[in-house]
Amino acid sequence: MTTFTRAGVALVATPGDPVNNHTVVNDGRTGVIVKNTGSTVSRTVTFHIRQTVDGFAVAPRTETLAVGESQGFGPFDPNEYGSRLLIDVDNAELTLTPIRIG
């Protein structure tokens, strides 16, 4: 995970893994920059919510990124998303850059 500083820091993206998915440490100041590096179709990223309501699972947060689009997501409340943020991508064309605002 990259921690932002006032001096600046290089961002390093991780290629998405649609089979094994991703886990990021989440302390409530966690964010994720997601980019669709593909050139033909939109791609989907999913952030799983750990919280339940009356014993029922809450639907995950799913977002679609157009071709070439980058979006920043977060912060993720640990009470809702857990101390380990679970992220799924539908294709390796999505890259993930987990960040932390120091």
Secondary structure, DSSP 8 states (H G I E B T S, - for coil): -EEE-TT------EE--TTT-EEEE-SSSEEEEEEE--SSS-EEEEE----EETTEE---EEEEE-TT-EEEE----HHHH-SEEEEEESSTTEEEEEEEE-
